[in-house]
Amino acid sequence: MFTVLHTESSKGWGGQENRILKESLGLRKLGARVIILCQPDSVLEKKALSEGIELRTCRMRKHYDLPAIACILRVIKQEAVDVISTHSGRDSFLAGIAGRISKRKPVIVRTRHIAMAITSRITYSLLPHRVVTTSEYLRQYLIQEGISADKVVTILTGIELSRFDPDTTPGNLRQELDLMSDAPLIGTVAILRRPKGHHILLDAIPLVLKKFPGAVFAFVGDGPQRKNISDKIERLGLSGSVLMLGMRWDIPNVLKSIDLFVLPTQKEAHGGVFVEAMAMERPVIGTDVGGVSEVIKNGINGFLVEPNNPQALAEAILAMLEDRERARLMGMEGRKMVEQLYTGEMMCAKMFDLYASLISKRQQ
């Protein structure tokens, strides 16, 4: 069997880090040995330890960090690493260099998670043997940027269906918030950054409240825009209608509790949080940007609206609230799609096969 070393220089937590953790657990079940190398005091360090995943820490202060390269080289040698799986720009450069100069000659795979301009072309074109993207949108973007099509493969980010199970999840957020049973509850789960579009949703909410004055919007997440969002809520007089719940780890419970999920993101690589909401049989509303249209099939499992358009967003929300039966059927269609395309088992099996194939070619 082979050994995979996942590297991650980010200290925070989001969909990218969550995929690393889930892939590590899935690969381990399939028989691979998995080690995560991350920054000390990162959220991923704590999560990996809690799951019993083998862990190494290494300070990665900058892209040109010779002690970090030396640290990674030691891990490659001591742990007989066969595959280096890199994720962020910094660790992709450092671990890519270490892998290329290591006498073990491990296979190097970079995963592209985000919908932003690439800043370090070498970490896609020269250092890795293969690049994995989390959506076809990202794959096409990299090809347009000059990365060889033969080098880039899409492996969709899957979720753990046993965790996102509407039949076994309590869905008690409404009771926790002491809301009336018939009050429409609309949820948003995302880091509080401007590209996620919370400010667009806030502009749409007064239009929704004109027809559904009892509607409540729950914002789950934290981030650098927290104060700006809070100030705008107060400025618009929405304090009783928009609840900021901060960071929570009971996302399946949150999604089971809401009537519909809305995220008017301005940039999105693949829309993993839409997949989670769909798994909980919730209809979804998103913007037609990035890889979102790969997840949301307009009029089937949710609605796609024009980005930066509060009026269109409000109309989509109202359409859901005014036709609950259609919204329910959309939620059921979403669950079917997740079961067909977005399971964690599918993701991990495809990553395992990719690693195994690349190792086999290296040994020939």
Residue pairs with C-beta under 8 A, 6 or more apart in sequence:
1 31
1 32
1 33
2 32
2 33
2 82
2 83
2 355
2 356
2 359
3 32
3 33
3 34
3 35
3 79
3 80
3 81
3 82
3 83
4 24
4 27
4 32
4 33
4 34
4 35
4 81
4 82
4 83
4 84
4 85
4 355
5 35
5 36
5 37
5 75
5 76
5 79
5 81
5 83
5 84
5 85
5 95
5 106
6 20
6 23
6 24
6 34
6 35
6 36
6 37
6 85
6 87
7 36
7 37
7 38
7 72
7 84
7 85
7 86
7 87
7 91
7 92
7 94
7 95
8 16
8 17
8 20
8 36
8 37
8 38
8 39
8 42
8 44
8 87
8 88
8 91
9 38
9 39
9 60
9 88
9 89
9 90
9 91
9 94
10 16
10 17
10 39
10 42
10 44
10 87
10 88
11 39
11 41
11 42
11 43
11 44
12 42
12 43
13 43
13 44
13 47
14 191
15 113
15 157
15 272
15 273
16 87
16 88
16 113
16 114
17 43
17 44
17 47
18 272
19 111
19 113
19 134
19 157
19 272
19 347
20 36
20 44
20 87
21 36
21 44
21 47
21 48
21 51
21 53
22 158
22 159
22 160
22 344
22 347
22 348
23 85
23 347
23 348
23 351
24 34
24 36
24 48
24 51
24 53
25 51
25 53
26 344
26 345
26 347
26 348
26 349
26 351
26 352
27 34
27 348
27 351
27 352
27 355
28 34
28 53
29 348
30 348
30 349
30 352
32 352
32 355
33 54
34 53
34 54
35 53
35 54
35 55
35 56
35 75
35 79
35 81
36 44
36 48
36 53
36 54
36 55
36 56
37 55
37 56
37 57
37 58
37 72
37 75
37 91
37 95
38 44
38 45
38 48
38 55
38 57
38 58
39 45
39 57
39 58
39 59
39 60
40 57
40 59
45 55
45 57
48 55
49 55
56 75
56 79
58 68
58 71
58 72
58 75
59 65
59 67
59 68
59 71
60 68
60 90
60 91
60 94
61 68
62 90
63 89
63 90
63 93
63 94
63 120
65 94
68 94
69 94
69 97
69 98
72 94
72 95
72 98
72 99
73 98
73 101
73 102
75 81
76 84
76 98
76 99
76 102
76 104
76 106
77 102
77 103
77 104
80 104
81 104
81 106
82 104
82 106
82 107
82 355
82 359
83 106
83 107
83 108
83 109
83 355
83 358
83 359
84 95
84 96
84 98
84 99
84 106
84 107
84 108
84 109
85 109
85 110
85 111
85 355
86 92
86 95
86 96
86 108
86 109
86 110
86 111
86 123
86 128
87 110
87 111
87 113
89 119
89 120
89 123
92 110
92 120
92 123
92 127
92 128
93 120
93 122
93 123
93 127
95 108
96 108
96 110
96 122
96 123
96 127
96 128
97 127
99 105
99 106
99 108
99 127
100 108
100 127
105 362
107 129
107 130
107 355
107 358
107 359
107 362
108 127
108 128
108 129
108 130
109 128
109 129
109 130
109 131
109 132
109 354
109 355
109 358
110 123
110 124
110 127
110 128
110 130
110 131
110 132
111 131
111 132
111 133
111 134
112 124
112 131
112 132
112 133
112 134
112 138
112 142
112 269
113 134
113 269
113 270
114 269
115 137
115 138
115 141
115 267
115 268
115 269
115 289
115 290
115 291
116 267
118 124
118 142
118 145
121 145
121 146
124 131
124 142
124 145
124 147
125 146
125 147
125 148
128 151
129 151
129 358
130 151
130 152
130 153
130 354
130 358
131 142
131 147
131 151
131 152
131 153
132 152
132 153
132 154
132 155
132 351
132 354
133 139
133 142
133 152
133 153
133 154
133 155
134 154
134 155
134 156
134 157
134 269
134 270
134 272
134 291
135 154
135 156
135 269
135 270
135 271
135 290
135 291
135 294
136 154
136 291
136 294
137 269
137 270
137 290
137 291
137 294
138 154
138 269
138 270
138 291
139 152
139 153
139 154
142 152
143 149
143 152
153 354
155 347
155 350
155 351
155 354
156 270
156 341
156 342
156 346
156 347
157 270
157 272
157 275
157 342
157 347
158 342
158 343
158 344
158 345
158 346
158 347
158 348
159 272
159 275
159 276
159 279
159 338
159 342
159 343
159 344
160 344
161 279
161 338
161 339
161 343
161 344
163 252
164 252
164 255
164 276
164 279
164 280
164 338
165 252
165 279
166 256
166 279
166 280
166 281
166 335
169 252
169 253
169 255
169 256
169 280
170 253
170 256
171 253
171 256
171 257
172 253
172 257
173 185
173 218
173 253
173 254
173 256
173 257
173 258
174 181
174 183
174 185
174 257
177 216
177 218
177 243
179 185
179 216
180 214
182 214
183 214
183 215
183 216
184 212
184 214
184 215
184 216
184 259
184 321
185 215
185 216
185 218
185 257
185 258
185 259
186 208
186 215
186 216
186 217
186 218
186 258
186 259
186 260
186 261
186 262
186 317
187 217
187 218
187 220
187 254
187 255
187 257
187 258
187 260
187 261
187 262
187 277
187 282
188 198
188 201
188 217
188 218
188 219
188 220
188 221
188 261
188 262
188 263
189 220
189 221
189 251
189 254
189 255
189 261
189 263
189 273
189 276
189 277
190 196
190 198
190 220
190 221
190 263
190 265
190 273
191 221
191 222
191 223
192 198
192 219
192 221
192 222
192 223
192 224
192 225
192 226
192 229
193 223
193 224
193 225
194 225
194 228
194 266
195 265
195 266
195 267
196 225
196 263
196 265
196 266
197 263
197 264
197 265
197 266
197 287
197 307
197 308
198 219
198 225
198 229
199 225
199 228
199 229
199 232
200 264
200 266
200 307
200 308
200 309
200 310
200 313
201 217
201 262
201 263
201 264
201 310
201 313
202 229
202 232
202 233
202 236
202 238
202 242
203 310
204 264
204 310
204 311
204 313
204 314
204 317
205 217
205 236
205 238
205 241
205 242
205 314
206 236
206 238
207 310
207 311
207 314
207 318
208 215
208 314
208 317
208 318
208 321
209 215
209 241
211 318
211 321
211 322
212 318
212 321
215 241
215 321
216 241
216 242
216 243
217 238
217 241
217 242
217 243
218 243
218 245
218 254
218 258
219 229
219 242
219 243
219 244
219 245
220 245
220 246
220 247
220 248
220 251
220 254
221 246
221 247
222 246
222 247
226 244
229 244
230 244
233 239
233 242
233 244
245 254
248 254
251 276
252 276
252 280
255 261
255 276
255 277
255 279
255 280
255 282
256 280
256 282
258 282
259 282
259 320
259 321
259 324
259 327
260 282
260 283
260 284
260 285
260 317
260 320
260 321
260 327
261 273
261 274
261 277
261 282
261 283
261 284
261 285
262 284
262 285
262 286
262 313
262 317
263 273
263 274
263 284
263 285
263 286
263 287
264 285
264 286
264 287
264 305
264 307
264 308
264 313
265 271
265 286
265 287
265 289
265 290
265 292
265 307
266 287
266 289
266 307
266 308
267 289
267 290
268 286
268 287
268 289
268 290
268 291
268 292
269 290
269 291
270 290
270 291
270 294
270 295
271 286
271 290
271 291
271 292
271 294
271 295
271 296
274 284
274 286
274 292
274 295
274 296
274 302
275 295
275 338
275 342
277 284
277 334
278 284
278 295
278 301
278 302
278 331
278 334
278 335
278 337
278 338
279 334
279 335
279 338
279 342
280 331
280 335
281 328
281 331
281 332
281 334
281 335
282 331
282 334
283 301
283 302
283 303
283 320
283 327
283 328
283 330
283 331
283 334
284 295
284 296
284 301
284 302
284 303
284 330
284 334
285 296
285 302
285 303
285 304
285 305
285 313
285 316
285 317
285 320
286 292
286 295
286 296
286 302
286 303
286 304
286 305
287 304
287 305
287 306
287 307
287 308
288 304
288 305
288 306
288 307
289 307
292 304
293 304
295 337
296 302
296 303
296 304
297 333
297 337
298 304
300 330
300 333
301 330
301 331
301 333
301 334
301 337
302 330
302 334
303 316
303 319
303 320
305 312
305 313
305 315
305 316
306 312
319 326
320 326
320 327
320 330
321 327
